[in-house]
Amino acid sequence: MNPFRRVISFTTLPILLAFCQIQETPKPVVSSPVPANPPPIVFDEKPVWADEFDYTGLPDAKRWAYDVGGHGWGNNELEFYTKDRTENARVEGGNLIIEARKETFEHRSYTSARLVTKGKGDWTYGRYEIRAKLPRGRGTWPAIWMLASQSNYGIQFWPDNGEIDIMEHVGFDPGRIHANVHTKAFNHAIKTNKGNSRVVPDAQEVFHTYRVDWTPAEMKFFIDDTEYFTFQNSGRGWAEWPYDKPFHLLLNIAVGGNWGGQQGVDDTVFPQQMLVDYVRVYGLKK
């Protein structure tokens, strides 16, 4: 997604230009250099932050906040994202359930939830591991992704400060999982975004583990411990690599939109759920 969106993938994803957050003055054009001789990458054995969803009710307010609204999120999405509404986000049976529903709410025709850790979980580098089962149906657009927690670079929040898409899926292309990064130099709006996809035929029937290992030198994306996309720090500055500042996690299901709605929305499939077994964040061992 994108600051207001859940970024697009290879094809065509959201254009956040209308919702870009403009700064009064440009930010410095520097970012951390690539380590000349990087040490071996080792992550902490125990999570520095996690939610195992071993409780019942609304998502833990100490860990999760909500993005709320129905303005399209820069992607012409159709849903209204609600807050503290168990119909759209709840924990039961050991899973977080994010549910997209066909219903009229705040002048929109669908509801859903977009959970964020901003201000409750913000990290630079680390291993991010989420075990989830995806919704099905034309028009659904679930995502597990990350955005910068502050604006540090450029004059537009997105794409200048980056986006990390750990998992995106569109219902009209069942089972194809996408990983992408979006920066000022590499993003879908100018058709330069970097990413890859992999077909997981049963992604909507069973749980799979979606992961990114983020270090100062690169990001590696995995499904069930199988790596399928790597994005390296070129060392050419923040326009290509703004990934040396804190980011936070987002979990959501969008409905329709520039990418998810390319082949329309099948109203007969709703309600649809994304089930999340756990979210675990491991620090980069120093």
C-alpha positions as CSV (number, residue, x, y, z in Angstrom):
1,M,0.0,0.0,0.0
2,N,1.0,3.6,0.3
3,P,0.6,6.1,3.1
4,F,-3.1,6.0,2.5
5,R,-3.1,2.9,0.5
6,R,-1.9,-0.6,0.6
7,V,0.5,-0.3,-2.2
8,I,0.1,-1.7,-5.6
9,S,2.1,-4.6,-6.9
10,F,3.7,-5.4,-10.2
11,T,0.6,-4.6,-12.1
12,T,-1.1,-1.4,-11.1
13,L,-1.5,-0.4,-7.6
14,P,-2.6,2.7,-5.8
15,I,-1.5,6.2,-6.7
16,L,-1.3,8.2,-3.6
17,L,-0.5,11.4,-5.2
18,A,-3.8,13.0,-4.3
19,F,-3.2,12.1,-0.7
20,C,0.6,12.8,-0.4
21,Q,1.7,14.6,2.7
22,I,3.6,17.7,1.7
23,Q,6.4,19.0,3.9
24,E,7.3,22.7,4.2
25,T,11.0,22.1,3.3
26,P,12.8,19.1,1.6
27,K,14.4,16.7,3.9
28,P,18.2,15.9,3.8
29,V,19.3,13.9,0.8
30,V,21.3,11.4,2.8
31,S,20.7,8.0,4.2
32,S,22.8,5.4,6.0
33,P,25.6,4.0,3.8
34,V,25.8,0.3,3.0
35,P,28.2,-1.4,5.4
36,A,31.5,-2.1,3.6
37,N,32.0,-5.4,5.4
38,P,28.7,-6.3,6.9
39,P,28.8,-8.8,9.8
40,P,26.9,-12.0,9.6
41,I,23.2,-11.4,10.0
42,V,21.8,-12.8,13.2
43,F,18.3,-12.1,14.6
44,D,17.3,-12.3,18.3
45,E,15.9,-15.7,19.3
46,K,13.0,-14.3,21.2
47,P,10.6,-11.7,19.7
48,V,11.0,-8.1,20.8
49,W,7.3,-7.6,20.0
50,A,4.6,-10.2,19.3
51,D,0.9,-10.9,19.4
52,E,-0.1,-14.6,19.7
53,F,-3.8,-13.8,19.8
54,D,-4.3,-16.0,22.9
55,Y,-7.2,-13.9,24.2
56,T,-10.8,-13.0,23.1
57,G,-12.4,-9.7,22.0
58,L,-11.1,-6.6,20.4
59,P,-7.5,-6.6,19.3
60,D,-5.1,-5.7,22.2
61,A,-5.1,-1.9,22.4
62,K,-1.6,-1.9,23.8
63,R,-0.4,-3.4,20.5
64,W,-2.8,-2.2,17.8
65,A,-4.4,1.0,16.7
66,Y,-6.7,1.6,13.7
67,D,-6.7,3.6,10.5
68,V,-10.3,4.8,10.1
69,G,-12.2,6.2,7.1
70,G,-13.8,5.6,3.7
71,H,-12.1,8.2,1.4
72,G,-10.6,5.6,-0.9
73,W,-7.1,5.6,0.6
74,G,-5.5,6.8,-2.6
75,N,-6.5,3.7,-4.5
76,N,-10.3,4.3,-5.0
77,E,-11.0,1.5,-2.5
78,L,-14.7,0.9,-1.7
79,E,-14.6,0.0,2.0
80,F,-15.0,2.1,5.2
81,Y,-12.3,1.1,7.8
82,T,-13.9,1.0,11.2
83,K,-12.5,1.2,14.8
84,D,-13.3,-1.0,17.8
85,R,-16.0,-2.8,15.9
86,T,-15.9,-6.6,16.4
87,E,-17.8,-7.2,13.2
88,N,-14.6,-6.1,11.4
89,A,-11.8,-6.9,13.8
90,R,-11.8,-9.4,16.7
91,V,-9.8,-12.1,18.3
92,E,-11.3,-15.5,18.8
93,G,-10.3,-19.1,18.6
94,G,-6.6,-18.2,18.8
95,N,-6.7,-16.0,15.7
96,L,-7.0,-12.3,14.8
97,I,-10.0,-12.1,12.4
98,I,-10.1,-9.1,10.0
99,E,-13.5,-9.3,8.2
100,A,-14.7,-7.4,5.1
101,R,-18.5,-7.1,4.9
102,K,-21.0,-6.1,2.4
103,E,-23.1,-3.5,4.3
104,T,-23.9,0.2,4.2
105,F,-21.8,2.2,6.7
106,E,-20.9,5.9,6.7
107,H,-22.1,6.2,3.0
108,R,-19.9,3.3,1.9
109,S,-21.1,-0.1,0.7
110,Y,-18.5,-2.2,2.5
111,T,-16.8,-2.3,5.8
112,S,-13.4,-3.7,6.9
113,A,-10.5,-3.0,9.3
114,R,-7.0,-1.7,8.9
115,L,-4.9,-2.4,12.0
116,V,-1.6,-0.6,12.6
117,T,1.2,-0.8,15.2
118,K,2.2,2.8,14.7
119,G,3.2,4.3,18.1
120,K,2.9,0.9,19.7
121,G,5.4,-1.0,17.6
122,D,7.9,0.9,15.4
123,W,11.2,-0.7,14.4
124,T,14.3,-0.2,12.2
125,Y,15.5,-3.5,10.8
126,G,14.6,-7.0,12.1
127,R,12.7,-10.1,11.1
128,Y,8.9,-9.7,10.6
129,E,6.9,-13.0,10.6
130,I,3.1,-13.3,10.2
131,R,1.2,-16.6,9.9
132,A,-2.1,-16.0,8.0
133,K,-4.9,-17.5,6.0
134,L,-6.2,-15.3,3.2
135,P,-9.7,-14.3,2.1
136,R,-11.1,-15.4,-1.3
137,G,-13.3,-13.8,-3.9
138,R,-13.1,-11.2,-6.7
139,G,-12.7,-7.8,-5.2
140,T,-10.8,-8.7,-2.0
141,W,-7.4,-7.2,-1.5
142,P,-5.7,-8.3,1.7
143,A,-2.3,-7.0,2.7
144,I,0.4,-7.4,5.3
145,W,2.8,-4.5,4.9
146,M,4.9,-1.7,6.5
147,L,5.1,2.1,6.3
148,A,7.5,4.6,7.7
149,S,6.4,5.9,11.1
150,Q,7.7,9.4,10.4
151,S,8.5,11.5,7.4
152,N,12.3,11.8,7.1
153,Y,13.0,12.1,3.4
154,G,11.8,14.1,0.5
155,I,8.7,16.3,0.2
156,Q,6.1,13.6,-0.1
157,F,5.5,11.1,2.7
158,W,4.8,8.5,0.0
159,P,6.7,7.2,-1.9
160,D,9.7,9.2,-0.6
161,N,9.8,7.4,2.8
162,G,9.2,4.0,1.5
163,E,6.8,1.1,1.8
164,I,7.4,-2.6,2.4
165,D,4.8,-5.1,1.2
166,I,5.4,-8.4,2.9
167,M,2.2,-10.0,1.4
168,E,-0.4,-8.8,-1.0
169,H,-3.1,-10.8,-2.8
170,V,-5.9,-9.9,-5.1
171,G,-9.0,-12.1,-5.2
172,F,-9.2,-12.2,-9.0
173,D,-5.8,-13.9,-9.2
174,P,-6.3,-16.7,-6.6
175,G,-3.1,-17.9,-4.8
176,R,-0.6,-15.5,-6.3
177,I,1.3,-13.8,-3.5
178,H,3.2,-10.6,-4.1
179,A,6.1,-8.9,-2.3
180,N,7.1,-5.4,-3.3
181,V,9.0,-2.3,-2.2
182,H,8.1,1.2,-3.1
183,T,10.5,4.2,-2.9
184,K,10.9,7.5,-4.7
185,A,13.0,5.9,-7.4
186,F,11.1,2.6,-7.5
187,N,7.3,2.6,-7.3
188,H,4.2,1.5,-9.2
189,A,3.2,5.1,-10.0
190,I,6.2,5.4,-12.4
191,K,6.2,1.7,-13.2
192,T,9.6,1.0,-11.6
193,N,8.5,-0.8,-8.4
194,K,10.6,-3.8,-7.4
195,G,9.0,-7.0,-6.4
196,N,8.2,-10.6,-7.2
197,S,5.3,-13.1,-6.9
198,R,4.9,-16.7,-6.1
199,V,1.8,-19.0,-6.5
200,V,0.6,-20.6,-3.3
201,P,-2.4,-22.6,-4.5
202,D,-3.9,-23.2,-1.0
203,A,-3.2,-19.7,0.5
204,Q,-7.0,-19.2,1.0
205,E,-7.5,-22.6,2.6
206,V,-4.6,-23.0,5.0
207,F,-2.2,-20.9,7.0
208,H,1.2,-19.9,5.5
209,T,4.0,-17.8,7.1
210,Y,4.9,-14.6,5.4
211,R,8.2,-13.0,6.3
212,V,10.7,-10.3,5.6
213,D,14.3,-10.1,6.9
214,W,15.3,-6.4,6.9
215,T,18.9,-5.4,7.4
216,P,21.0,-2.3,6.6
217,A,22.2,-4.1,3.4
218,E,19.0,-5.7,2.0
219,M,15.5,-7.1,2.5
220,K,14.7,-10.8,1.9
221,F,11.1,-11.9,1.5
222,F,9.9,-15.5,2.3
223,I,6.9,-17.7,2.2
224,D,7.2,-20.7,4.6
225,D,11.0,-20.1,4.8
226,T,11.4,-20.2,1.0
227,E,13.0,-16.9,-0.2
228,Y,11.5,-15.5,-3.4
229,F,12.5,-11.8,-3.6
230,T,15.5,-9.8,-2.4
231,F,15.9,-6.1,-2.6
232,Q,19.4,-4.7,-2.0
233,N,20.6,-1.4,-0.7
234,S,22.4,0.2,-3.7
235,G,24.1,2.8,-1.5
236,R,22.9,5.6,-3.8
237,G,20.9,7.4,-1.1
238,W,17.4,7.6,0.3
239,A,15.5,7.8,-3.1
240,E,16.4,4.2,-3.6
241,W,16.8,3.1,0.0
242,P,14.9,5.1,2.7
243,Y,14.9,2.0,4.9
244,D,17.1,3.2,7.7
245,K,14.3,4.7,9.8
246,P,11.5,3.2,12.0
247,F,8.6,1.5,10.2
248,H,5.4,0.0,11.6
249,L,3.1,-2.9,10.5
250,L,-0.3,-2.8,8.9
251,L,-2.9,-5.6,8.4
252,N,-6.0,-5.0,6.4
253,I,-8.5,-6.2,3.7
254,A,-9.4,-3.6,1.1
255,V,-12.4,-4.0,-1.2
256,G,-12.1,-3.1,-4.9
257,G,-9.7,-0.3,-5.7
258,N,-7.3,0.4,-8.6
259,W,-5.8,-3.1,-8.3
260,G,-8.1,-5.2,-6.2
261,G,-11.1,-4.1,-8.2
262,Q,-9.6,-4.5,-11.7
263,Q,-12.1,-7.2,-12.5
264,G,-15.0,-5.9,-10.4
265,V,-16.3,-7.1,-7.0
266,D,-18.3,-10.2,-6.5
267,D,-20.8,-9.3,-3.8
268,T,-21.9,-12.9,-3.3
269,V,-18.6,-13.8,-1.5
270,F,-19.0,-11.6,1.5
271,P,-18.3,-11.6,4.4
272,Q,-14.6,-12.6,3.9
273,Q,-11.9,-13.0,6.5
274,M,-8.2,-12.9,6.9
275,L,-7.2,-15.0,9.8
276,V,-3.8,-14.2,11.5
277,D,-2.4,-16.9,13.8
278,Y,0.5,-14.7,15.1
279,V,2.6,-11.7,14.4
280,R,6.3,-11.8,15.6
281,V,9.0,-9.3,15.3
282,Y,12.6,-10.3,16.0
283,G,15.4,-7.7,16.5
284,L,18.6,-7.6,14.6
285,K,21.3,-8.9,17.0
286,K,24.0,-6.4,17.6
